[in-house]
Amino acid sequence: MLDMNQWMGIGRLTRNPEIKKVTVRGEETSVCNFSIAVGENKDDASFFEVVCWGKIAENVAKYCFRGNRVCVSGRLKQDRWEKDGNKREKVRINNAMVQFLTPKPKEGEAKTEPPHTGNDAPGDSGSGWDD
């Protein structure tokens, strides 16, 4: 029997997406990194790093900001490395498909990042959840 590696969750971006161009197999493509918080409230939240590629990466970087709700699905990938003599590891959601759940601005509204300060997500107390 084959193993299955598929993850899906709905959460809020904990930071703005970071996009860059990379060369993969001789072709230049976009890669976007961001993180989401998933949970019923801020006390039981789990945090996940997400990596998406190509056109999906470009759209996430263009339309998503910290605090936006998204549905993410992709494969789990465990990265391992050593830093300062300590073994480290992190599980990422790779090759992610991303569905935007925060409505886009209405005609005439600014399409810029919502205002926020510190670690607070826009429009709430900093948790990404309504308190």
C-alpha positions in Angstrom: 0.0 0.0 0.0 1.3 3.5 -0.8 1.7 6.2 1.8 -0.2 9.4 1.5 1.2 12.8 2.2 -1.5 15.5 2.0 -2.4 18.3 4.4 -5.2 20.8 4.4 -6.2 23.5 6.8 -7.8 26.9 7.1 -6.0 29.7 8.9 -4.8 33.3 9.0 -1.5 34.6 7.6 0.8 35.5 10.6 3.0 37.6 8.4 3.1 39.1 4.9 4.2 36.7 2.2 7.8 36.9 1.0 8.4 36.2 -2.7 11.6 35.7 -4.7 12.7 34.3 -8.0 14.7 31.1 -8.1 16.1 28.9 -10.8 14.9 25.3 -10.8 16.1 22.9 -13.5 17.4 25.8 -15.6 14.0 27.7 -15.5 13.3 30.8 -13.5 10.2 30.6 -11.3 8.6 32.4 -8.3 8.6 30.9 -4.8 6.6 32.4 -2.0 6.9 31.7 1.8 4.4 32.6 4.5 3.0 31.2 7.7 -0.5 30.5 8.9 -2.1 30.1 12.3 -4.7 27.4 12.6 -7.0 26.9 15.6 -10.3 27.7 17.1 -8.7 30.5 19.2 -5.3 31.9 19.9 -4.8 29.6 22.9 -4.9 26.4 20.9 -3.3 27.7 17.6 -0.8 25.7 15.6 1.6 27.5 13.3 2.6 26.2 9.9 5.2 27.4 7.3 3.9 27.3 3.8 5.8 27.3 0.4 4.1 27.8 -2.9 5.5 28.1 -6.4 4.9 29.7 -9.8 1.7 31.5 -10.5 0.2 30.6 -7.2 3.2 32.2 -5.4 2.8 35.4 -7.5 -0.9 35.6 -6.7 -0.4 35.0 -2.9 2.3 37.7 -2.8 0.0 40.1 -4.7 -3.3 39.5 -2.9 -2.6 38.2 0.6 -1.6 40.1 3.7 -1.1 39.3 7.3 -4.5 38.5 8.9 -6.1 37.3 5.7 -7.9 33.9 5.9 -6.8 31.2 3.5 -7.3 27.5 2.8 -4.0 25.7 2.2 -3.4 22.2 0.9 -0.1 20.6 0.1 2.5 18.0 0.9 4.3 18.0 4.3 8.1 18.2 3.9 10.5 18.0 6.8 13.7 20.1 6.5 16.6 19.2 8.7 19.8 21.2 9.4 22.5 21.9 12.0 23.0 25.3 13.5 25.7 26.1 16.1 26.1 22.4 16.7 22.4 21.8 17.4 20.3 19.7 15.1 17.2 21.5 14.0 14.1 20.5 12.0 11.0 22.1 10.6 7.9 20.7 8.9 6.6 22.8 6.0 3.6 22.6 3.7 5.2 22.4 0.3 3.8 22.8 -3.2 0.8 24.4 -1.6 -2.5 25.2 -3.3 -4.0 28.3 -1.7 -7.6 29.5 -1.8 -8.3 33.1 -0.7 -11.1 33.3 1.9 -10.8 37.0 2.8 -13.1 39.0 0.4 -11.2 41.2 -2.1 -11.7 44.9 -1.7 -14.8 46.4 -3.3 -14.5 48.6 -6.4 -12.8 51.9 -5.5 -11.4 50.6 -2.2 -7.6 50.6 -1.8 -5.9 47.3 -2.6 -3.1 47.9 -0.2 -2.2 46.1 3.0 -4.6 46.7 5.9 -3.1 48.9 8.7 -1.6 47.0 11.6 1.0 47.5 14.3 3.4 45.2 16.1 2.3 41.6 15.9 -1.4 42.4 15.7 -3.4 41.2 12.7 -5.6 43.8 11.1 -8.8 44.5 12.9 -8.3 42.4 16.0 -6.3 42.0 19.2 -3.3 40.3 17.5 -4.5 36.8 17.5 -6.1 36.5 14.1 -9.3 35.5 15.9 -12.2 37.6 17.0 -12.0 38.0 20.7 
